[in-house]
Structures are given as structure tokens and as C-alpha cells.
Amino acid sequence: MTTDLSPAPTPAPTPAATSALAAALAPAPAVETGATAAPLTPAALRALVTELAERPAEWIDKVRLSVEERWYERLSLTEDHEIWLISWLPGQSTGFHDHGGSRGAFTVALGELEELSIGGADGELHTRRLPTGAARAFGPEFLHDVRNTTTGPAVTIHAYSPPLNEMSRYELRASGLRLTAREGKEQW
């Protein structure tokens, strides 16, 4: 069985939207670890990923599928944010993780994913289905686990501000989340 990842036709973007996205995706020199630009808000990051997802011609040819692990590629890196493209095959997941103090947003450009997060006064486990077009935005303290529990591939677009420098990974236990590892940007 083959899966068609061809995008549906989309309306032409407005000149202002095209200009804003072109600026966000323009090649930029590597940034130093001590970025001084003010971080973008979660709402601004959500707008970036949503607008880019609506123009698959700008990213669809970059998508790769990997059986071993999720495939990912950074599309853009500026002083105040970065944008990533990620593909997910059935069964692939991130595990619980944070974003090292960065704000973030992602949208499901193709397929469907599931997101687990812990919230509320009692630390309840929340499960969200994220179909094509769903977008999530979050602040610097957010932890979640994103996974493909379907039978087909998925593609997501992510933005982080400031650019990711580190991430912590957690294991979910009956007593709550337990820190298991810290990763630096050199590991991606």
C-alpha cells in the first residue's frame, strides 16, 4: 500500500504573508548561544508554523521518512527563532520532554498525531488528538510527549524561540515525571 503525501491545492498567499514567511525562512548565519533578541510569543510562533504549513510547495520536497527514528531537518535559524520540519511513521514518539526554556509551537501539516501532557492542580494526564491543521503553542515551562498512534505517516512543522539550546527528557511513572536525560543542541 502506498501513502499519498501530495498536498491538496491551497489558495495563493497574500503578498504580506509571503514576505513575512520569506523573511522567516531566509538563510541566516548561525547564531551564538547567547542570543540577545527578545523571544517571540507562542502566538507568533503558532502563526509562523500555521502559515508555512499552508504552503506545502515550500517544504514538501524536503520530507523524508525513516524507519529507525523520526526524521527532522531545520528549515530556518535566526537570532530569535528556528523552524523545524519533522516526519513521523507509525509508532514513533518523542517521549516526555521539555524545550529547555524556549517557547514553542507546532502544527500537524499532514497526518494525525497524539499529544500527552500533564496539567491541572492534580497533575492529570491529558491526551489530545491532533489532526491535519491542528496547531499547539506553549510557553517555556511546557512538557509533553508527541506520538504517531495511527497507521500512516505524519509531518509537522515546529518553531522555537529562542532557538533550542537544550532539552530534558522524562519518564512517566505512577509518582509523576522523572528526569532521565539532558541533551544539548550538538546532539540534534
MIFIBA-793224 format. One line per 2 residues: number of its first residue (from 1); their letters; for each residue x negated, y, z negated of N, C-alpha, C. Coordinates in Angstrom, 2 decimals, always signed. Layout:
NUM	A	X,Y,Z,X,Y,Z,X,Y,Z; ...
REM end
This chain:
1	MT	-0.84,-1.17,+0.00,+0.00,+0.00,+0.00,-0.88,+1.24,+0.00; -0.60,+2.19,+0.86,-1.35,+3.43,+0.86,-0.52,+4.53,+0.24
3	TD	-1.20,+5.43,-0.40,-0.52,+6.56,-1.02,-0.79,+7.80,-0.20; +0.23,+8.50,+0.20,+0.09,+9.70,+0.99,-0.12,+10.88,+0.05
5	LS	-1.29,+11.48,+0.12,-1.59,+12.66,-0.70,-1.43,+13.93,+0.12; -0.81,+13.84,+1.28,-0.63,+15.03,+2.11,+0.29,+16.01,+1.41
7	PA	-0.07,+17.28,+1.40,+0.79,+18.27,+0.75,+2.00,+18.60,+1.61; +3.06,+18.97,+0.93,+4.23,+19.48,+1.63,+3.91,+20.89,+2.12
9	PT	+4.52,+21.35,+3.20,+4.26,+22.71,+3.67,+4.60,+23.72,+2.58; +3.80,+24.75,+2.47,+4.06,+25.80,+1.49,+4.15,+27.13,+2.20
11	PA	+4.90,+28.08,+1.62,+5.00,+29.38,+2.24,+3.65,+30.10,+2.22; +3.45,+30.99,+3.16,+2.20,+31.76,+3.21,+2.10,+32.64,+1.97
13	PT	+0.90,+32.73,+1.36,+0.74,+33.56,+0.18,+0.77,+35.04,+0.54; +1.11,+35.85,-0.43,+1.09,+37.29,-0.22,-0.35,+37.75,-0.14
15	PA	-0.62,+38.90,+0.52,-2.00,+39.39,+0.58,-2.60,+39.61,-0.81; -1.82,+40.10,-1.77,-2.35,+40.34,-3.12,-2.74,+39.02,-3.78
17	AT	-1.90,+37.99,-3.64,-2.21,+36.69,-4.24,-3.44,+36.08,-3.59; -3.53,+36.20,-2.27,-4.70,+35.67,-1.56,-5.96,+36.36,-2.01
19	SA	-5.91,+37.67,-2.16,-7.08,+38.43,-2.59,-7.49,+38.05,-4.01; -6.53,+37.90,-4.92,-6.84,+37.54,-6.31,-7.45,+36.15,-6.38
21	LA	-6.89,+35.21,-5.63,-7.43,+33.86,-5.67,-8.79,+33.79,-5.00; -8.97,+34.52,-3.90,-10.28,+34.52,-3.24,-11.34,+35.03,-4.19
23	AA	-11.01,+36.06,-4.97,-11.98,+36.57,-5.95,-12.28,+35.52,-7.00; -11.25,+34.79,-7.44,-11.46,+33.77,-8.47,-12.28,+32.61,-7.95
25	LA	-12.14,+32.27,-6.66,-12.83,+31.11,-6.11,-14.14,+31.46,-5.41; -14.46,+32.74,-5.33,-15.69,+33.15,-4.66,-16.89,+32.55,-5.37
27	PA	-17.87,+32.09,-4.61,-19.08,+31.56,-5.26,-19.69,+32.64,-6.15; -20.11,+32.23,-7.30,-20.70,+33.16,-8.25,-21.98,+32.56,-8.78
29	PA	-22.91,+33.40,-9.16,-24.14,+32.87,-9.74,-23.83,+32.17,-11.05; -24.67,+31.23,-11.42,-24.50,+30.53,-12.69,-24.50,+31.53,-13.83
31	VE	-23.67,+31.30,-14.80,-23.60,+32.20,-15.93,-24.47,+31.69,-17.06; -24.93,+32.58,-17.87,-25.71,+32.20,-19.03,-24.77,+31.78,-20.14
33	TG	-25.28,+31.09,-21.15,-24.41,+30.57,-22.21,-23.77,+31.67,-23.03; -24.34,+32.83,-23.10,-23.78,+33.90,-23.92,-22.97,+34.88,-23.11
35	AT	-21.92,+34.42,-22.44,-21.09,+35.29,-21.63,-20.52,+36.43,-22.47; -20.52,+37.63,-21.88,-20.06,+38.80,-22.63,-18.70,+39.29,-22.19
37	AA	-18.15,+38.79,-21.10,-16.84,+39.23,-20.64,-15.76,+38.73,-21.60; -14.71,+39.54,-21.75,-13.60,+39.13,-22.60,-12.91,+37.92,-21.98
39	PL	-12.54,+36.92,-22.80,-11.85,+35.74,-22.25,-10.50,+36.11,-21.66; -10.11,+35.37,-20.63,-8.78,+35.52,-20.05,-7.76,+34.90,-21.00
41	TP	-6.53,+35.36,-20.93,-5.47,+34.81,-21.77,-4.99,+33.48,-21.20; -4.36,+32.64,-22.03,-3.77,+31.41,-21.48,-2.78,+31.69,-20.34
43	AA	-2.02,+32.78,-20.44,-1.07,+33.11,-19.37,-1.78,+33.44,-18.07; -2.89,+34.16,-18.14,-3.66,+34.49,-16.93,-4.27,+33.22,-16.33
45	LR	-4.74,+32.32,-17.18,-5.30,+31.06,-16.69,-4.22,+30.21,-16.03; -3.03,+30.19,-16.62,-1.91,+29.45,-16.02,-1.58,+30.01,-14.64
47	AL	-1.59,+31.33,-14.50,-1.32,+31.93,-13.20,-2.38,+31.52,-12.17; -3.64,+31.48,-12.57,-4.71,+31.07,-11.66,-4.49,+29.66,-11.13
49	VT	-4.25,+28.70,-12.05,-4.12,+27.31,-11.63,-2.83,+27.09,-10.84; -1.78,+27.75,-11.22,-0.50,+27.60,-10.51,-0.61,+28.14,-9.09
51	EL	-1.20,+29.32,-8.94,-1.35,+29.91,-7.60,-2.23,+29.03,-6.72; -3.30,+28.50,-7.27,-4.19,+27.65,-6.48,-3.50,+26.35,-6.08
53	AE	-2.74,+25.76,-6.98,-2.02,+24.52,-6.67,-1.03,+24.71,-5.53; -0.50,+25.91,-5.39,+0.46,+26.20,-4.33,-0.19,+26.36,-2.97
55	RP	-1.53,+26.30,-2.91,-2.26,+26.41,-1.65,-3.20,+25.21,-1.48; -2.64,+24.02,-1.26,-3.47,+22.81,-1.20,-4.52,+22.84,-0.09
57	AE	-4.32,+23.61,+0.95,-5.32,+23.67,+2.02,-6.67,+24.15,+1.49; -6.67,+24.82,+0.34,-7.91,+25.35,-0.23,-8.66,+24.32,-1.08
59	WI	-8.03,+23.16,-1.40,-8.70,+22.19,-2.27,-8.47,+20.72,-1.90; -7.46,+20.40,-1.11,-7.10,+19.00,-0.87,-8.25,+18.20,-0.26
61	DK	-9.05,+18.82,+0.62,-10.13,+18.09,+1.27,-11.29,+17.77,+0.33; -11.31,+18.37,-0.84,-12.36,+18.09,-1.84,-12.03,+16.89,-2.72
63	VR	-10.76,+16.51,-2.81,-10.32,+15.46,-3.74,-10.96,+14.12,-3.39; -11.45,+13.46,-4.41,-11.99,+12.10,-4.29,-11.31,+11.26,-5.36
65	LS	-11.20,+9.97,-5.12,-10.64,+9.04,-6.10,-11.75,+8.09,-6.53; -11.86,+7.87,-7.84,-12.89,+6.98,-8.37,-12.27,+5.96,-9.30
67	VE	-12.54,+4.70,-9.05,-12.01,+3.63,-9.88,-12.70,+3.62,-11.25; -13.98,+3.96,-11.30,-14.75,+3.87,-12.54,-14.29,+4.88,-13.60
69	ER	-14.03,+6.12,-13.19,-13.63,+7.18,-14.13,-12.95,+8.30,-13.37; -12.35,+9.20,-14.11,-11.75,+10.36,-13.46,-12.82,+11.08,-12.65
71	WY	-12.44,+11.53,-11.46,-13.36,+12.31,-10.64,-13.08,+13.78,-10.92; -14.12,+14.61,-10.93,-13.92,+16.04,-11.13,-14.99,+16.83,-10.41
73	ER	-14.62,+18.05,-10.04,-15.55,+18.98,-9.39,-15.19,+20.39,-9.82; -16.21,+21.15,-10.18,-15.98,+22.57,-10.50,-15.82,+23.32,-9.19
75	LS	-14.74,+24.08,-9.07,-14.47,+24.86,-7.88,-15.03,+26.27,-7.98; -15.08,+26.79,-9.21,-15.48,+28.18,-9.40,-16.06,+28.37,-10.79
77	LT	-17.07,+29.22,-10.88,-17.67,+29.59,-12.16,-18.01,+31.07,-12.12; -17.39,+31.83,-13.01,-17.70,+33.25,-13.14,-18.06,+33.51,-14.60
79	ED	-18.36,+34.74,-14.91,-18.74,+35.07,-16.27,-17.61,+34.81,-17.26; -16.35,+35.01,-16.83,-15.26,+34.90,-17.80,-14.39,+33.65,-17.66
81	HE	-14.55,+32.86,-16.59,-13.74,+31.64,-16.47,-14.35,+30.67,-15.46; -13.81,+29.46,-15.48,-14.17,+28.44,-14.49,-12.91,+27.68,-14.10
83	IW	-12.95,+27.09,-12.89,-11.81,+26.32,-12.38,-12.33,+24.95,-11.95; -11.62,+23.90,-12.36,-11.99,+22.51,-12.06,-10.85,+21.82,-11.31
85	LI	-11.22,+20.89,-10.44,-10.29,+20.01,-9.74,-10.57,+18.60,-10.25; -9.51,+17.88,-10.67,-9.68,+16.54,-11.26,-8.68,+15.59,-10.62
87	SW	-9.15,+14.36,-10.32,-8.22,+13.32,-9.84,-8.13,+12.21,-10.88; -6.98,+11.57,-10.92,-6.66,+10.56,-11.92,-6.04,+9.35,-11.24
89	LP	-6.62,+8.19,-11.43,-5.99,+6.96,-10.98,-5.20,+6.37,-12.14; -4.28,+5.45,-11.88,-3.50,+4.85,-12.97,-4.42,+4.31,-14.07
91	GQ	-4.05,+4.60,-15.32,-4.80,+4.12,-16.48,-5.92,+5.04,-16.94; -6.30,+6.03,-16.15,-7.37,+6.93,-16.56,-6.85,+7.99,-17.52
93	ST	-7.68,+8.34,-18.51,-7.27,+9.34,-19.50,-8.49,+10.07,-20.03; -8.22,+11.18,-20.72,-9.30,+11.96,-21.32,-9.64,+11.49,-22.72
95	GF	-8.69,+10.87,-23.42,-8.82,+10.68,-24.86,-8.59,+12.03,-25.53; -8.35,+12.02,-26.82,-8.13,+13.29,-27.52,-9.42,+14.10,-27.50
97	HD	-9.29,+15.39,-27.17,-10.44,+16.28,-27.10,-10.01,+17.72,-27.31; -10.98,+18.56,-27.66,-10.74,+19.99,-27.71,-11.51,+20.62,-26.54
99	HG	-11.57,+21.94,-26.52,-12.23,+22.65,-25.42,-13.30,+23.59,-25.94; -13.88,+23.24,-27.10,-15.00,+23.99,-27.64,-14.72,+25.46,-27.90
101	GS	-13.49,+25.81,-28.19,-13.14,+27.20,-28.47,-12.71,+27.99,-27.25; -12.68,+27.36,-26.08,-12.21,+28.06,-24.87,-10.69,+27.98,-24.78
103	RG	-10.11,+28.99,-24.18,-8.70,+28.94,-23.83,-8.59,+28.15,-22.53; -7.41,+27.61,-22.23,-7.31,+26.83,-21.01,-5.90,+26.74,-20.46
105	AF	-5.84,+26.20,-19.25,-4.56,+25.92,-18.60,-4.82,+24.87,-17.53; -3.80,+24.08,-17.25,-3.89,+23.15,-16.12,-2.52,+22.96,-15.54
107	TV	-2.51,+22.55,-14.28,-1.26,+22.23,-13.60,-1.44,+20.91,-12.86; -0.35,+20.18,-12.78,-0.35,+18.93,-12.01,-0.03,+19.32,-10.57
109	AL	-1.03,+19.21,-9.71,-0.86,+19.59,-8.31,-0.22,+18.48,-7.49; -0.53,+17.23,-7.84,+0.05,+16.06,-7.17,+0.22,+14.95,-8.19
111	GE	+1.29,+14.21,-8.12,+1.50,+13.08,-9.01,+2.17,+13.47,-10.31; +1.94,+12.66,-11.33,+2.56,+12.86,-12.64,+1.60,+12.36,-13.71
113	LE	+1.52,+13.09,-14.82,+0.68,+12.70,-15.96,+1.49,+12.75,-17.24; +0.87,+12.30,-18.31,+1.45,+12.35,-19.64,+0.45,+13.06,-20.54
115	EL	+0.95,+13.91,-21.42,+0.09,+14.62,-22.37,+0.52,+14.29,-23.79; -0.43,+13.90,-24.62,-0.19,+13.69,-26.04,-0.85,+14.83,-26.80
117	SI	-0.14,+15.37,-27.79,-0.73,+16.40,-28.65,-0.16,+16.23,-30.05; -0.85,+16.81,-31.00,-0.43,+16.74,-32.39,-0.01,+18.14,-32.81
119	GG	+1.15,+18.27,-33.43,+1.61,+19.59,-33.81,+2.65,+19.55,-34.90; +3.10,+20.72,-35.25,+4.10,+20.84,-36.30,+3.50,+20.73,-37.67
121	AD	+4.27,+21.05,-38.66,+3.81,+21.03,-40.05,+3.39,+19.63,-40.50; +4.05,+18.62,-39.97,+3.75,+17.23,-40.36,+2.72,+16.56,-39.45
123	GE	+2.14,+17.31,-38.52,+1.16,+16.72,-37.61,+1.75,+15.63,-36.73; +2.96,+15.87,-36.22,+3.66,+14.88,-35.40,+2.99,+14.71,-34.05
125	LH	+3.07,+13.50,-33.51,+2.56,+13.22,-32.19,+3.65,+13.58,-31.17; +3.30,+14.45,-30.23,+4.23,+14.88,-29.18,+3.78,+14.27,-27.85
127	TR	+4.74,+13.79,-27.08,+4.47,+13.24,-25.76,+5.25,+14.06,-24.74; +4.56,+14.52,-23.69,+5.20,+15.29,-22.63,+4.92,+14.61,-21.29
129	RL	+5.95,+14.47,-20.48,+5.79,+14.03,-19.09,+5.50,+15.28,-18.28; +4.51,+15.23,-17.42,+4.12,+16.38,-16.61,+4.19,+16.02,-15.13
131	PT	+5.32,+16.32,-14.49,+5.46,+16.01,-13.06,+4.72,+17.05,-12.21; +4.66,+16.80,-10.92,+4.06,+17.77,-10.00,+4.67,+19.15,-10.25
133	GA	+3.82,+20.15,-10.37,+4.26,+21.52,-10.60,+4.27,+21.93,-12.06; +4.21,+20.96,-12.98,+4.18,+21.31,-14.41,+2.85,+21.99,-14.73
135	AR	+2.91,+23.00,-15.58,+1.70,+23.71,-16.00,+1.69,+23.83,-17.51; +0.52,+23.72,-18.09,+0.34,+23.86,-19.54,-0.76,+24.90,-19.77
137	AF	-0.57,+25.74,-20.75,-1.58,+26.73,-21.14,-1.75,+26.64,-22.65; -2.96,+26.90,-23.13,-3.22,+26.71,-24.55,-4.35,+27.62,-25.04
139	GP	-4.35,+27.80,-26.35,-5.36,+28.63,-26.99,-6.60,+27.84,-27.36; -7.54,+28.50,-28.03,-8.85,+27.90,-28.29,-8.87,+26.77,-29.31
141	EF	-7.81,+26.56,-30.06,-7.80,+25.51,-31.08,-7.07,+24.25,-30.65; -6.60,+24.19,-29.41,-5.73,+23.12,-28.94,-6.48,+21.82,-28.70
143	LH	-5.88,+20.70,-29.12,-6.39,+19.35,-28.86,-5.30,+18.55,-28.15; -5.72,+17.73,-27.20,-4.74,+16.88,-26.51,-5.43,+15.70,-25.85
145	DV	-4.62,+14.78,-25.36,-5.05,+13.63,-24.58,-4.17,+13.63,-23.34; -4.79,+13.65,-22.16,-4.04,+13.64,-20.91,-4.34,+12.31,-20.23
147	RN	-3.28,+11.68,-19.68,-3.45,+10.34,-19.10,-2.50,+10.11,-17.95; -2.94,+9.21,-17.08,-2.09,+8.79,-15.97,-1.48,+7.44,-16.34
149	TT	-0.21,+7.45,-16.69,+0.51,+6.23,-17.06,+1.41,+5.74,-15.93; +1.25,+6.32,-14.74,+2.07,+5.94,-13.60,+1.34,+4.89,-12.74
151	TG	+1.93,+4.55,-11.60,+1.31,+3.57,-10.71,+0.62,+4.24,-9.52; +0.61,+5.57,-9.47,-0.02,+6.28,-8.36,-1.04,+7.30,-8.85
153	PA	-1.86,+7.83,-7.94,-2.86,+8.83,-8.33,-2.22,+10.17,-8.66; -3.00,+11.01,-9.33,-2.58,+12.37,-9.64,-3.78,+13.29,-9.44
155	VT	-3.49,+14.56,-9.21,-4.53,+15.59,-9.06,-4.11,+16.79,-9.90; -5.07,+17.33,-10.65,-4.81,+18.50,-11.49,-5.83,+19.58,-11.21
157	IH	-5.45,+20.82,-11.52,-6.35,+21.96,-11.43,-6.38,+22.59,-12.82; -7.60,+22.82,-13.34,-7.81,+23.32,-14.69,-8.60,+24.62,-14.66
159	AY	-8.33,+25.51,-15.61,-9.11,+26.74,-15.77,-9.41,+26.92,-17.25; -10.63,+27.39,-17.55,-11.06,+27.61,-18.94,-11.73,+28.97,-19.05
161	SP	-11.47,+29.65,-20.15,-12.10,+30.94,-20.40,-12.37,+31.09,-21.89; -13.60,+31.40,-22.27,-14.77,+31.44,-21.41,-15.07,+30.05,-20.86
163	PL	-15.99,+29.95,-19.86,-16.33,+28.64,-19.33,-16.73,+27.68,-20.45; -16.41,+26.41,-20.27,-16.70,+25.40,-21.29,-18.19,+25.30,-21.58
165	NE	-18.54,+25.30,-22.86,-19.91,+25.05,-23.29,-20.02,+23.73,-24.03; -18.92,+23.34,-24.67,-18.92,+22.09,-25.42,-17.49,+21.58,-25.55
167	MS	-17.39,+20.31,-25.87,-16.10,+19.68,-26.16,-16.34,+18.67,-27.26; -15.34,+18.49,-28.11,-15.41,+17.44,-29.12,-14.37,+16.40,-28.78
169	RY	-14.71,+15.15,-29.01,-13.80,+14.02,-28.75,-13.35,+13.44,-30.08; -12.11,+12.94,-30.09,-11.49,+12.44,-31.32,-10.83,+11.10,-31.07
171	EL	-10.70,+10.34,-32.13,-9.97,+9.08,-32.11,-8.73,+9.26,-32.97; -7.58,+8.81,-32.45,-6.33,+8.91,-33.20,-6.21,+7.70,-34.11
173	RA	-6.09,+7.96,-35.39,-5.90,+6.90,-36.39,-4.63,+7.19,-37.16; -4.20,+6.25,-37.96,-2.98,+6.43,-38.77,-3.12,+7.65,-39.68
175	SG	-4.32,+7.95,-40.13,-4.55,+9.08,-41.03,-4.73,+10.40,-40.28; -4.74,+10.36,-38.94,-4.92,+11.57,-38.15,-6.07,+11.42,-37.17
177	LR	-6.55,+12.55,-36.67,-7.65,+12.54,-35.71,-8.98,+12.51,-36.43; -9.91,+11.70,-35.92,-11.26,+11.59,-36.48,-12.26,+11.95,-35.39
179	LT	-13.15,+12.91,-35.66,-14.18,+13.33,-34.72,-15.09,+12.15,-34.40; -15.31,+11.89,-33.11,-16.19,+10.77,-32.72,-17.40,+11.23,-31.94
181	AR	-17.34,+12.37,-31.24,-18.48,+12.81,-30.43,-18.35,+14.28,-30.08; -19.51,+14.88,-29.82,-19.56,+16.26,-29.28,-20.36,+16.19,-27.99
183	EG	-19.87,+16.89,-26.97,-20.54,+16.91,-25.68,-20.88,+18.34,-25.31; -22.03,+18.53,-24.67,-22.41,+19.82,-24.14,-22.18,+19.87,-22.65
185	KE	-22.21,+21.07,-22.09,-21.91,+21.23,-20.66,-22.86,+20.47,-19.75; -24.06,+20.17,-20.22,-25.01,+19.41,-19.42,-24.55,+17.97,-19.19
187	QW	-23.53,+17.52,-19.92,-23.02,+16.16,-19.78,-21.90,+16.04,-18.75; -21.49,+17.17,-18.16,-20.43,+17.11,-17.15,-21.07,+17.25,-15.82
REM end
